[in-house]
Amino acid sequence: MVTEQRIIYVCQECFTITEKQRTCCEHDMVRIDAGTPGDERSKPLRDAQGNLKSRAPVWWVERYAWWIGDDE
Ligand SMILES: [Zn+2]
């Protein structure tokens, strides 16, 4: 089975997201493996009770705000 991995690029300054790497805000955009379309990694992070912890997708939290997903 072929699964389509989505690779996207994010600007660390203004958080613009593109599908092709380019320079934004005078920096190279950062490559992110966002997983397959519709999978858990592209959904907002929720805790065990289903409460929204962040509006950002999981891959974003892992990279830029890992402490949000850190359950004490
Ligand atoms: Zn930018």
N, CA, C, O and the ligand as a Tripos MOL2 file, in Angstrom:
@<TRIPOS>MOLECULE
protein
  289   287    73     0     0
PROTEIN
NO_CHARGES

@<TRIPOS>ATOM
      1 N           0.8420   -1.1950    0.0000 N.3       1 MET1
      2 CA          0.0000    0.0000    0.0000 C.3       1 MET1
      3 C           0.8750    1.2420    0.0000 C.2       1 MET1
      4 O           1.8120    1.3680    0.7880 O.2       1 MET1
      5 N           0.5550    2.1280   -0.8770 N.am      2 VAL2
      6 CA          1.3350    3.3580   -0.9670 C.3       2 VAL2
      7 C           0.6960    4.4330   -0.0830 C.2       2 VAL2
      8 O          -0.4710    4.7880   -0.2500 O.2       2 VAL2
      9 N           1.4740    4.9280    0.8400 N.am      3 THR3
     10 CA          0.9740    6.0340    1.6440 C.3       3 THR3
     11 C           1.7100    7.3040    1.2310 C.2       3 THR3
     12 O           2.9320    7.3310    1.0880 O.2       3 THR3
     13 N           0.9440    8.3150    1.0530 N.am      4 GLU4
     14 CA          1.5020    9.5780    0.6070 C.3       4 GLU4
     15 C           1.9390   10.4110    1.8060 C.2       4 GLU4
     16 O           1.1180   10.8430    2.6140 O.2       4 GLU4
     17 N           3.2370   10.6240    1.9030 N.am      5 GLN5
     18 CA          3.7420   11.4570    2.9860 C.3       5 GLN5
     19 C           3.7150   12.9130    2.5450 C.2       5 GLN5
     20 O           4.1470   13.2510    1.4430 O.2       5 GLN5
     21 N           3.2250   13.7330    3.3840 N.am      6 ARG6
     22 CA          3.2120   15.1540    3.0570 C.3       6 ARG6
     23 C           4.4360   15.8270    3.6470 C.2       6 ARG6
     24 O           4.6520   15.8230    4.8590 O.2       6 ARG6
     25 N           5.2150   16.3930    2.7750 N.am      7 ILE7
     26 CA          6.3500   17.1880    3.2290 C.3       7 ILE7
     27 C           5.9950   18.6540    3.0000 C.2       7 ILE7
     28 O           5.6670   19.0520    1.8820 O.2       7 ILE7
     29 N           6.0590   19.4250    4.0240 N.am      8 ILE8
     30 CA          5.7680   20.8450    3.8800 C.3       8 ILE8
     31 C           6.9260   21.6550    4.4440 C.2       8 ILE8
     32 O           7.7950   21.1340    5.1440 O.2       8 ILE8
     33 N           6.9140   22.9080    4.1300 N.am      9 TYR9
     34 CA          7.9780   23.7820    4.5990 C.3       9 TYR9
     35 C           7.3700   24.9520    5.3420 C.2       9 TYR9
     36 O           6.3940   25.5570    4.8990 O.2       9 TYR9
     37 N           7.9680   25.2560    6.4800 N.am     10 VAL10
     38 CA          7.4230   26.2940    7.3520 C.3      10 VAL10
     39 C           8.4780   27.3570    7.6020 C.2      10 VAL10
     40 O           9.6440   27.0420    7.8400 O.2      10 VAL10
     41 N           8.0710   28.5960    7.5500 N.am     11 CYS11
     42 CA          8.9560   29.6870    7.9170 C.3      11 CYS11
     43 C           8.9290   29.8420    9.4290 C.2      11 CYS11
     44 O           7.8590   29.9470   10.0280 O.2      11 CYS11
     45 N          10.0970   29.8550   10.0430 N.am     12 GLN12
     46 CA         10.1560   29.9550   11.4970 C.3      12 GLN12
     47 C           9.8700   31.3630   12.0050 C.2      12 GLN12
     48 O           9.6550   31.5680   13.1990 O.2      12 GLN12
     49 N           9.8680   32.3120   11.1090 N.am     13 GLU13
     50 CA          9.6160   33.6930   11.5220 C.3      13 GLU13
     51 C           8.1220   34.0210   11.4740 C.2      13 GLU13
     52 O           7.5500   34.5040   12.4510 O.2      13 GLU13
     53 N           7.5010   33.7490   10.3200 N.am     14 CYS14
     54 CA          6.1080   34.1790   10.1490 C.3      14 CYS14
     55 C           5.1450   32.9990   10.0190 C.2      14 CYS14
     56 O           3.9370   33.1890    9.8770 O.2      14 CYS14
     57 N           5.6960   31.7590   10.0670 N.am     15 PHE15
     58 CA          4.8940   30.5330   10.0150 C.3      15 PHE15
     59 C           4.0980   30.3640    8.7240 C.2      15 PHE15
     60 O           3.0660   29.6940    8.7040 O.2      15 PHE15
     61 N           4.5820   30.9710    7.6600 N.am     16 THR16
     62 CA          4.0300   30.6820    6.3480 C.3      16 THR16
     63 C           4.3260   29.2240    6.0110 C.2      16 THR16
     64 O           5.4190   28.7290    6.2870 O.2      16 THR16
     65 N           3.3580   28.5450    5.4180 N.am     17 ILE17
     66 CA          3.5380   27.1360    5.0590 C.3      17 ILE17
     67 C           3.4520   26.9900    3.5450 C.2      17 ILE17
     68 O           2.5220   27.5020    2.9220 O.2      17 ILE17
     69 N           4.4140   26.2980    2.9560 N.am     18 THR18
     70 CA          4.3950   26.0470    1.5240 C.3      18 THR18
     71 C           4.7300   24.5780    1.2650 C.2      18 THR18
     72 O           5.1540   23.8540    2.1650 O.2      18 THR18
     73 N           4.5320   24.1610    0.0320 N.am     19 GLU19
     74 CA          4.8690   22.7890   -0.3320 C.3      19 GLU19
     75 C           6.2230   22.6870   -1.0010 C.2      19 GLU19
     76 O           6.7350   21.5870   -1.2110 O.2      19 GLU19
     77 N           6.8040   23.8230   -1.3360 N.am     20 LYS20
     78 CA          8.1380   23.8280   -1.9290 C.3      20 LYS20
     79 C           9.0420   24.7150   -1.0840 C.2      20 LYS20
     80 O           8.6400   25.7830   -0.6250 O.2      20 LYS20
     81 N          10.2820   24.2440   -0.8890 N.am     21 GLN21
     82 CA         11.1780   25.0340   -0.0700 C.3      21 GLN21
     83 C          11.5830   26.3180   -0.7820 C.2      21 GLN21
     84 O          11.9410   26.3090   -1.9600 O.2      21 GLN21
     85 N          11.5200   27.4010   -0.0550 N.am     22 ARG22
     86 CA         12.0020   28.6660   -0.5650 C.3      22 ARG22
     87 C          12.5100   29.4710    0.6120 C.2      22 ARG22
     88 O          12.4560   29.0230    1.7570 O.2      22 ARG22
     89 N          12.9930   30.6390    0.3250 N.am     23 THR23
     90 CA         13.4790   31.4950    1.3860 C.3      23 THR23
     91 C          12.3730   32.4450    1.8050 C.2      23 THR23
     92 O          11.7100   33.0490    0.9620 O.2      23 THR23
     93 N          12.1780   32.5750    3.0990 N.am     24 CYS24
     94 CA         11.1450   33.4660    3.6250 C.3      24 CYS24
     95 C          11.7470   34.1810    4.8210 C.2      24 CYS24
     96 O          12.4500   33.5650    5.6220 O.2      24 CYS24
     97 N          11.4860   35.4500    4.9500 N.am     25 CYS25
     98 CA         12.0170   36.2280    6.0730 C.3      25 CYS25
     99 C          13.5410   36.0610    6.1960 C.2      25 CYS25
    100 O          14.0910   36.0120    7.2970 O.2      25 CYS25
    101 N          14.1960   35.9750    5.0460 N.am     26 GLU26
    102 CA         15.6550   35.8770    4.9730 C.3      26 GLU26
    103 C          16.2200   34.5690    5.5420 C.2      26 GLU26
    104 O          17.4200   34.4790    5.8030 O.2      26 GLU26
    105 N          15.3640   33.5520    5.7370 N.am     27 HIS27
    106 CA         15.8370   32.2390    6.1690 C.3      27 HIS27
    107 C          15.2790   31.1810    5.2300 C.2      27 HIS27
    108 O          14.2290   31.3700    4.6160 O.2      27 HIS27
    109 N          16.0020   30.0560    5.1270 N.am     28 ASP28
    110 CA         15.4250   28.9090    4.4310 C.3      28 ASP28
    111 C          14.2790   28.3700    5.2740 C.2      28 ASP28
    112 O          14.3700   28.3140    6.5010 O.2      28 ASP28
    113 N          13.2150   27.9780    4.6150 N.am     29 MET29
    114 CA         12.0920   27.4080    5.3470 C.3      29 MET29
    115 C          12.4680   26.0160    5.8530 C.2      29 MET29
    116 O          13.3060   25.3360    5.2600 O.2      29 MET29
    117 N          11.8440   25.6020    6.9500 N.am     30 VAL30
    118 CA         12.1880   24.3390    7.5980 C.3      30 VAL30
    119 C          11.2980   23.2310    7.0810 C.2      30 VAL30
    120 O          10.0790   23.3780    6.9940 O.2      30 VAL30
    121 N          11.9330   22.1080    6.7360 N.am     31 ARG31
    122 CA         11.1850   20.9650    6.2260 C.3      31 ARG31
    123 C          10.4770   20.2480    7.3730 C.2      31 ARG31
    124 O          11.0730   19.9920    8.4190 O.2      31 ARG31
    125 N           9.2050   19.9300    7.1660 N.am     32 ILE32
    126 CA          8.4050   19.2340    8.1800 C.3      32 ILE32
    127 C           7.7510   18.0190    7.5400 C.2      32 ILE32
    128 O           7.1750   18.1120    6.4570 O.2      32 ILE32
    129 N           7.8440   16.8870    8.2140 N.am     33 ASP33
    130 CA          7.1030   15.7150    7.7830 C.3      33 ASP33
    131 C           5.7410   15.7630    8.4650 C.2      33 ASP33
    132 O           5.6190   15.4730    9.6550 O.2      33 ASP33
    133 N           4.7350   16.1300    7.7060 N.am     34 ALA34
    134 CA          3.4110   16.3350    8.2890 C.3      34 ALA34
    135 C           2.5590   15.0760    8.2580 C.2      34 ALA34
    136 O           1.3830   15.1130    8.6200 O.2      34 ALA34
    137 N           3.1310   13.9800    7.8360 N.am     35 GLY35
    138 CA          2.3820   12.7240    7.8220 C.3      35 GLY35
    139 C           1.4460   12.6440    6.6320 C.2      35 GLY35
    140 O           1.4530   13.5150    5.7620 O.2      35 GLY35
    141 N           0.6490   11.6010    6.6030 N.am     36 THR36
    142 CA         -0.2880   11.4350    5.5030 C.3      36 THR36
    143 C          -1.5040   12.3220    5.7270 C.2      36 THR36
    144 O          -1.8240   12.6480    6.8700 O.2      36 THR36
    145 N          -2.1900   12.7190    4.6510 N.am     37 PRO37
    146 CA         -3.3520   13.5930    4.7990 C.3      37 PRO37
    147 C          -4.3940   12.9890    5.7360 C.2      37 PRO37
    148 O          -4.7620   11.8240    5.5920 O.2      37 PRO37
    149 N          -4.8590   13.7670    6.6780 N.am     38 GLY38
    150 CA         -5.9030   13.3200    7.5830 C.3      38 GLY38
    151 C          -5.4190   12.4710    8.7450 C.2      38 GLY38
    152 O          -6.2290   12.0490    9.5710 O.2      38 GLY38
    153 N          -4.1250   12.2120    8.8310 N.am     39 ASP39
    154 CA         -3.7060   11.3710    9.9480 C.3      39 ASP39
    155 C          -3.5640   12.1860   11.2230 C.2      39 ASP39
    156 O          -3.7470   13.4030   11.2250 O.2      39 ASP39
    157 N          -3.2370   11.4970   12.3020 N.am     40 GLU40
    158 CA         -3.2340   12.1310   13.6150 C.3      40 GLU40
    159 C          -2.2760   13.3080   13.7030 C.2      40 GLU40
    160 O          -2.5120   14.2650   14.4400 O.2      40 GLU40
    161 N          -1.1990   13.2220   12.9450 N.am     41 ARG41
    162 CA         -0.1850   14.2660   13.0630 C.3      41 ARG41
    163 C          -0.6460   15.6060   12.5070 C.2      41 ARG41
    164 O          -0.0970   16.6450   12.8720 O.2      41 ARG41
    165 N          -1.6450   15.5970   11.6320 N.am     42 SER42
    166 CA         -2.0940   16.8800   11.1120 C.3      42 SER42
    167 C          -3.3130   17.4140   11.8570 C.2      42 SER42
    168 O          -3.8830   18.4370   11.4790 O.2      42 SER42
    169 N          -3.7010   16.7220   12.9040 N.am     43 LYS43
    170 CA         -4.8310   17.2050   13.7030 C.3      43 LYS43
    171 C          -4.3330   17.9620   14.9260 C.2      43 LYS43
    172 O          -3.1970   17.7730   15.3610 O.2      43 LYS43
    173 N          -5.1870   18.8210   15.4790 N.am     44 PRO44
    174 CA         -4.7780   19.5250   16.6940 C.3      44 PRO44
    175 C          -4.5400   18.5500   17.8400 C.2      44 PRO44
    176 O          -5.1440   17.4790   17.9130 O.2      44 PRO44
    177 N          -3.6510   18.9500   18.7210 N.am     45 LEU45
    178 CA         -3.2860   18.0930   19.8450 C.3      45 LEU45
    179 C          -4.3780   18.1210   20.9230 C.2      45 LEU45
    180 O          -4.8370   19.1860   21.3370 O.2      45 LEU45
    181 N          -4.7740   16.9380   21.3600 N.am     46 ARG46
    182 CA         -5.7640   16.8400   22.4480 C.3      46 ARG46
    183 C          -5.1750   16.0140   23.5760 C.2      46 ARG46
    184 O          -4.3070   15.1690   23.3560 O.2      46 ARG46
    185 N          -5.6550   16.2650   24.7880 N.am     47 ASP47
    186 CA         -5.1900   15.4430   25.9030 C.3      47 ASP47
    187 C          -6.0400   14.1730   26.0010 C.2      47 ASP47
    188 O          -6.9180   13.9460   25.1680 O.2      47 ASP47
    189 N          -5.7820   13.3540   27.0090 N.am     48 ALA48
    190 CA         -6.4470   12.0550   27.1400 C.3      48 ALA48
    191 C          -7.9630   12.2000   27.2870 C.2      48 ALA48
    192 O          -8.7130   11.2800   26.9600 O.2      48 ALA48
    193 N          -8.4080   13.3500   27.7750 N.am     49 GLN49
    194 CA         -9.8440   13.5840   27.9500 C.3      49 GLN49
    195 C         -10.4840   14.1770   26.7000 C.2      49 GLN49
    196 O         -11.6900   14.4210   26.6690 O.2      49 GLN49
    197 N          -9.6840   14.4050   25.6850 N.am     50 GLY50
    198 CA        -10.2160   14.9550   24.4470 C.3      50 GLY50
    199 C         -10.2870   16.4690   24.4190 C.2      50 GLY50
    200 O         -10.8540   17.0520   23.4940 O.2      50 GLY50
    201 N          -9.7130   17.1090   25.4300 N.am     51 ASN51
    202 CA         -9.6910   18.5660   25.4280 C.3      51 ASN51
    203 C          -8.5900   19.0790   24.5100 C.2      51 ASN51
    204 O          -7.4900   18.5280   24.4650 O.2      51 ASN51
    205 N          -8.9050   20.1360   23.7880 N.am     52 LEU52
    206 CA         -7.9330   20.7110   22.8710 C.3      52 LEU52
    207 C          -6.7810   21.3370   23.6550 C.2      52 LEU52
    208 O          -6.9910   22.2010   24.5060 O.2      52 LEU52
    209 N          -5.5740   20.8930   23.3610 N.am     53 LYS53
    210 CA         -4.4070   21.4610   24.0410 C.3      53 LYS53
    211 C          -3.7660   22.5500   23.2080 C.2      53 LYS53
    212 O          -3.1200   23.4580   23.7330 O.2      53 LYS53
    213 N          -3.9520   22.4480   21.9160 N.am     54 SER54
    214 CA         -3.3570   23.4250   21.0190 C.3      54 SER54
    215 C          -4.1370   23.3900   19.7230 C.2      54 SER54
    216 O          -4.6040   22.3340   19.2970 O.2      54 SER54
    217 N          -4.2800   24.5560   19.0900 N.am     55 ARG55
    218 CA         -4.9250   24.5830   17.7840 C.3      55 ARG55
    219 C          -3.9620   24.1670   16.6860 C.2      55 ARG55
    220 O          -4.3680   23.9080   15.5530 O.2      55 ARG55
    221 N          -2.6990   24.1050   17.0270 N.am     56 ALA56
    222 CA         -1.6960   23.7540   16.0250 C.3      56 ALA56
    223 C          -1.6660   22.2480   15.8160 C.2      56 ALA56
    224 O          -1.9490   21.4870   16.7410 O.2      56 ALA56
    225 N          -1.3260   21.8130   14.6150 N.am     57 PRO57
    226 CA         -1.2030   20.3690   14.3800 C.3      57 PRO57
    227 C          -0.0960   19.7610   15.2330 C.2      57 PRO57
    228 O           0.8020   20.4570   15.7070 O.2      57 PRO57
    229 N          -0.1830   18.4480   15.4160 N.am     58 VAL58
    230 CA          0.7790   17.7460   16.2640 C.3      58 VAL58
    231 C           2.2170   17.9760   15.8160 C.2      58 VAL58
    232 O           3.0970   18.1990   16.6480 O.2      58 VAL58
    233 N           2.4630   17.9240   14.5070 N.am     59 TRP59
    234 CA          3.8420   18.0850   14.0430 C.3      59 TRP59
    235 C           4.3840   19.4510   14.4190 C.2      59 TRP59
    236 O           5.5790   19.6020   14.6740 O.2      59 TRP59
    237 N           3.5140   20.4430   14.4540 N.am     60 TRP60
    238 CA          3.9790   21.7880   14.8290 C.3      60 TRP60
    239 C           4.3290   21.8320   16.3080 C.2      60 TRP60
    240 O           5.3550   22.3880   16.7010 O.2      60 TRP60
    241 N           3.4640   21.2390   17.1200 N.am     61 VAL61
    242 CA          3.7100   21.2130   18.5640 C.3      61 VAL61
    243 C           5.0130   20.4920   18.8700 C.2      61 VAL61
    244 O           5.8120   20.9530   19.6850 O.2      61 VAL61
    245 N           5.2220   19.3490   18.2070 N.am     62 GLU62
    246 CA          6.4450   18.5790   18.4480 C.3      62 GLU62
    247 C           7.6900   19.4030   18.1510 C.2      62 GLU62
    248 O           8.7090   19.2900   18.8330 O.2      62 GLU62
    249 N           7.5870   20.2160   17.1390 N.am     63 ARG63
    250 CA          8.7830   20.9420   16.7180 C.3      63 ARG63
    251 C           8.9750   22.2520   17.4840 C.2      63 ARG63
    252 O          10.0960   22.5910   17.8630 O.2      63 ARG63
    253 N           7.8990   22.9770   17.7080 N.am     64 TYR64
    254 CA          8.0320   24.3340   18.2270 C.3      64 TYR64
    255 C           7.4900   24.5150   19.6310 C.2      64 TYR64
    256 O           7.8320   25.4970   20.2910 O.2      64 TYR64
    257 N           6.6720   23.6200   20.1010 N.am     65 ALA65
    258 CA          6.0470   23.8160   21.4050 C.3      65 ALA65
    259 C           5.8830   22.4710   22.1030 C.2      65 ALA65
    260 O           4.8040   22.1320   22.5890 O.2      65 ALA65
    261 N           6.9730   21.7160   22.1400 N.am     66 TRP66
    262 CA          6.9300   20.3530   22.6510 C.3      66 TRP66
    263 C           6.4100   20.2840   24.0900 C.2      66 TRP66
    264 O           5.8480   19.2700   24.5040 O.2      66 TRP66
    265 N           6.6030   21.3730   24.8540 N.am     67 TRP67
    266 CA          6.1640   21.3370   26.2490 C.3      67 TRP67
    267 C           4.6350   21.2640   26.3790 C.2      67 TRP67
    268 O           4.1210   20.8120   27.4020 O.2      67 TRP67
    269 N           3.9050   21.7130   25.3340 N.am     68 ILE68
    270 CA          2.4480   21.6270   25.3770 C.3      68 ILE68
    271 C           2.0040   20.1670   25.4170 C.2      68 ILE68
    272 O           1.0640   19.8110   26.1280 O.2      68 ILE68
    273 N           2.6900   19.3330   24.6470 N.am     69 GLY69
    274 CA          2.3030   17.9320   24.5700 C.3      69 GLY69
    275 C           2.8720   17.0840   25.6890 C.2      69 GLY69
    276 O           2.6560   15.8730   25.7330 O.2      69 GLY69
    277 N           3.5990   17.7220   26.5910 N.am     70 ASP70
    278 CA          4.2630   17.0120   27.6720 C.3      70 ASP70
    279 C           3.2980   16.8120   28.8260 C.2      70 ASP70
    280 O           3.0770   17.7350   29.6100 O.2      70 ASP70
    281 N           2.7230   15.6330   28.9450 N.am     71 ASP71
    282 CA          1.7920   15.3660   30.0410 C.3      71 ASP71
    283 C           2.5470   15.0480   31.3120 C.2      71 ASP71
    284 O           3.3060   14.0800   31.3660 O.2      71 ASP71
    285 N           2.3460   15.8450   32.3190 N.am     72 GLU72
    286 CA          3.0290   15.6100   33.6040 C.3      72 GLU72
    287 C           2.3440   14.4830   34.3640 C.2      72 GLU72
    288 O           2.7680   14.1350   35.4660 O.2      72 GLU72
    289 ZN          8.4990   34.2440    6.7110 Zn       73 ZN73
@<TRIPOS>BOND
     1     1     2 1
     2     2     3 1
     3     3     4 2
     4     3     5 am
     5     5     6 1
     6     6     7 1
     7     7     8 2
     8     7     9 am
     9     9    10 1
    10    10    11 1
    11    11    12 2
    12    11    13 am
    13    13    14 1
    14    14    15 1
    15    15    16 2
    16    15    17 am
    17    17    18 1
    18    18    19 1
    19    19    20 2
    20    19    21 am
    21    21    22 1
    22    22    23 1
    23    23    24 2
    24    23    25 am
    25    25    26 1
    26    26    27 1
    27    27    28 2
    28    27    29 am
    29    29    30 1
    30    30    31 1
    31    31    32 2
    32    31    33 am
    33    33    34 1
    34    34    35 1
    35    35    36 2
    36    35    37 am
    37    37    38 1
    38    38    39 1
    39    39    40 2
    40    39    41 am
    41    41    42 1
    42    42    43 1
    43    43    44 2
    44    43    45 am
    45    45    46 1
    46    46    47 1
    47    47    48 2
    48    47    49 am
    49    49    50 1
    50    50    51 1
    51    51    52 2
    52    51    53 am
    53    53    54 1
    54    54    55 1
    55    55    56 2
    56    55    57 am
    57    57    58 1
    58    58    59 1
    59    59    60 2
    60    59    61 am
    61    61    62 1
    62    62    63 1
    63    63    64 2
    64    63    65 am
    65    65    66 1
    66    66    67 1
    67    67    68 2
    68    67    69 am
    69    69    70 1
    70    70    71 1
    71    71    72 2
    72    71    73 am
    73    73    74 1
    74    74    75 1
    75    75    76 2
    76    75    77 am
    77    77    78 1
    78    78    79 1
    79    79    80 2
    80    79    81 am
    81    81    82 1
    82    82    83 1
    83    83    84 2
    84    83    85 am
    85    85    86 1
    86    86    87 1
    87    87    88 2
    88    87    89 am
    89    89    90 1
    90    90    91 1
    91    91    92 2
    92    91    93 am
    93    93    94 1
    94    94    95 1
    95    95    96 2
    96    95    97 am
    97    97    98 1
    98    98    99 1
    99    99   100 2
   100    99   101 am
   101   101   102 1
   102   102   103 1
   103   103   104 2
   104   103   105 am
   105   105   106 1
   106   106   107 1
   107   107   108 2
   108   107   109 am
   109   109   110 1
   110   110   111 1
   111   111   112 2
   112   111   113 am
   113   113   114 1
   114   114   115 1
   115   115   116 2
   116   115   117 am
   117   117   118 1
   118   118   119 1
   119   119   120 2
   120   119   121 am
   121   121   122 1
   122   122   123 1
   123   123   124 2
   124   123   125 am
   125   125   126 1
   126   126   127 1
   127   127   128 2
   128   127   129 am
   129   129   130 1
   130   130   131 1
   131   131   132 2
   132   131   133 am
   133   133   134 1
   134   134   135 1
   135   135   136 2
   136   135   137 am
   137   137   138 1
   138   138   139 1
   139   139   140 2
   140   139   141 am
   141   141   142 1
   142   142   143 1
   143   143   144 2
   144   143   145 am
   145   145   146 1
   146   146   147 1
   147   147   148 2
   148   147   149 am
   149   149   150 1
   150   150   151 1
   151   151   152 2
   152   151   153 am
   153   153   154 1
   154   154   155 1
   155   155   156 2
   156   155   157 am
   157   157   158 1
   158   158   159 1
   159   159   160 2
   160   159   161 am
   161   161   162 1
   162   162   163 1
   163   163   164 2
   164   163   165 am
   165   165   166 1
   166   166   167 1
   167   167   168 2
   168   167   169 am
   169   169   170 1
   170   170   171 1
   171   171   172 2
   172   171   173 am
   173   173   174 1
   174   174   175 1
   175   175   176 2
   176   175   177 am
   177   177   178 1
   178   178   179 1
   179   179   180 2
   180   179   181 am
   181   181   182 1
   182   182   183 1
   183   183   184 2
   184   183   185 am
   185   185   186 1
   186   186   187 1
   187   187   188 2
   188   187   189 am
   189   189   190 1
   190   190   191 1
   191   191   192 2
   192   191   193 am
   193   193   194 1
   194   194   195 1
   195   195   196 2
   196   195   197 am
   197   197   198 1
   198   198   199 1
   199   199   200 2
   200   199   201 am
   201   201   202 1
   202   202   203 1
   203   203   204 2
   204   203   205 am
   205   205   206 1
   206   206   207 1
   207   207   208 2
   208   207   209 am
   209   209   210 1
   210   210   211 1
   211   211   212 2
   212   211   213 am
   213   213   214 1
   214   214   215 1
   215   215   216 2
   216   215   217 am
   217   217   218 1
   218   218   219 1
   219   219   220 2
   220   219   221 am
   221   221   222 1
   222   222   223 1
   223   223   224 2
   224   223   225 am
   225   225   226 1
   226   226   227 1
   227   227   228 2
   228   227   229 am
   229   229   230 1
   230   230   231 1
   231   231   232 2
   232   231   233 am
   233   233   234 1
   234   234   235 1
   235   235   236 2
   236   235   237 am
   237   237   238 1
   238   238   239 1
   239   239   240 2
   240   239   241 am
   241   241   242 1
   242   242   243 1
   243   243   244 2
   244   243   245 am
   245   245   246 1
   246   246   247 1
   247   247   248 2
   248   247   249 am
   249   249   250 1
   250   250   251 1
   251   251   252 2
   252   251   253 am
   253   253   254 1
   254   254   255 1
   255   255   256 2
   256   255   257 am
   257   257   258 1
   258   258   259 1
   259   259   260 2
   260   259   261 am
   261   261   262 1
   262   262   263 1
   263   263   264 2
   264   263   265 am
   265   265   266 1
   266   266   267 1
   267   267   268 2
   268   267   269 am
   269   269   270 1
   270   270   271 1
   271   271   272 2
   272   271   273 am
   273   273   274 1
   274   274   275 1
   275   275   276 2
   276   275   277 am
   277   277   278 1
   278   278   279 1
   279   279   280 2
   280   279   281 am
   281   281   282 1
   282   282   283 1
   283   283   284 2
   284   283   285 am
   285   285   286 1
   286   286   287 1
   287   287   288 2
@<TRIPOS>SUBSTRUCTURE
     1 MET1         2 RESIDUE 1 A MET
     2 VAL2         6 RESIDUE 1 A VAL
     3 THR3        10 RESIDUE 1 A THR
     4 GLU4        14 RESIDUE 1 A GLU
     5 GLN5        18 RESIDUE 1 A GLN
     6 ARG6        22 RESIDUE 1 A ARG
     7 ILE7        26 RESIDUE 1 A ILE
     8 ILE8        30 RESIDUE 1 A ILE
     9 TYR9        34 RESIDUE 1 A TYR
    10 VAL10       38 RESIDUE 1 A VAL
    11 CYS11       42 RESIDUE 1 A CYS
    12 GLN12       46 RESIDUE 1 A GLN
    13 GLU13       50 RESIDUE 1 A GLU
    14 CYS14       54 RESIDUE 1 A CYS
    15 PHE15       58 RESIDUE 1 A PHE
    16 THR16       62 RESIDUE 1 A THR
    17 ILE17       66 RESIDUE 1 A ILE
    18 THR18       70 RESIDUE 1 A THR
    19 GLU19       74 RESIDUE 1 A GLU
    20 LYS20       78 RESIDUE 1 A LYS
    21 GLN21       82 RESIDUE 1 A GLN
    22 ARG22       86 RESIDUE 1 A ARG
    23 THR23       90 RESIDUE 1 A THR
    24 CYS24       94 RESIDUE 1 A CYS
    25 CYS25       98 RESIDUE 1 A CYS
    26 GLU26      102 RESIDUE 1 A GLU
    27 HIS27      106 RESIDUE 1 A HIS
    28 ASP28      110 RESIDUE 1 A ASP
    29 MET29      114 RESIDUE 1 A MET
    30 VAL30      118 RESIDUE 1 A VAL
    31 ARG31      122 RESIDUE 1 A ARG
    32 ILE32      126 RESIDUE 1 A ILE
    33 ASP33      130 RESIDUE 1 A ASP
    34 ALA34      134 RESIDUE 1 A ALA
    35 GLY35      138 RESIDUE 1 A GLY
    36 THR36      142 RESIDUE 1 A THR
    37 PRO37      146 RESIDUE 1 A PRO
    38 GLY38      150 RESIDUE 1 A GLY
    39 ASP39      154 RESIDUE 1 A ASP
    40 GLU40      158 RESIDUE 1 A GLU
    41 ARG41      162 RESIDUE 1 A ARG
    42 SER42      166 RESIDUE 1 A SER
    43 LYS43      170 RESIDUE 1 A LYS
    44 PRO44      174 RESIDUE 1 A PRO
    45 LEU45      178 RESIDUE 1 A LEU
    46 ARG46      182 RESIDUE 1 A ARG
    47 ASP47      186 RESIDUE 1 A ASP
    48 ALA48      190 RESIDUE 1 A ALA
    49 GLN49      194 RESIDUE 1 A GLN
    50 GLY50      198 RESIDUE 1 A GLY
    51 ASN51      202 RESIDUE 1 A ASN
    52 LEU52      206 RESIDUE 1 A LEU
    53 LYS53      210 RESIDUE 1 A LYS
    54 SER54      214 RESIDUE 1 A SER
    55 ARG55      218 RESIDUE 1 A ARG
    56 ALA56      222 RESIDUE 1 A ALA
    57 PRO57      226 RESIDUE 1 A PRO
    58 VAL58      230 RESIDUE 1 A VAL
    59 TRP59      234 RESIDUE 1 A TRP
    60 TRP60      238 RESIDUE 1 A TRP
    61 VAL61      242 RESIDUE 1 A VAL
    62 GLU62      246 RESIDUE 1 A GLU
    63 ARG63      250 RESIDUE 1 A ARG
    64 TYR64      254 RESIDUE 1 A TYR
    65 ALA65      258 RESIDUE 1 A ALA
    66 TRP66      262 RESIDUE 1 A TRP
    67 TRP67      266 RESIDUE 1 A TRP
    68 ILE68      270 RESIDUE 1 A ILE
    69 GLY69      274 RESIDUE 1 A GLY
    70 ASP70      278 RESIDUE 1 A ASP
    71 ASP71      282 RESIDUE 1 A ASP
    72 GLU72      286 RESIDUE 1 A GLU
    73 ZN73       289 GROUP 0 **** ****
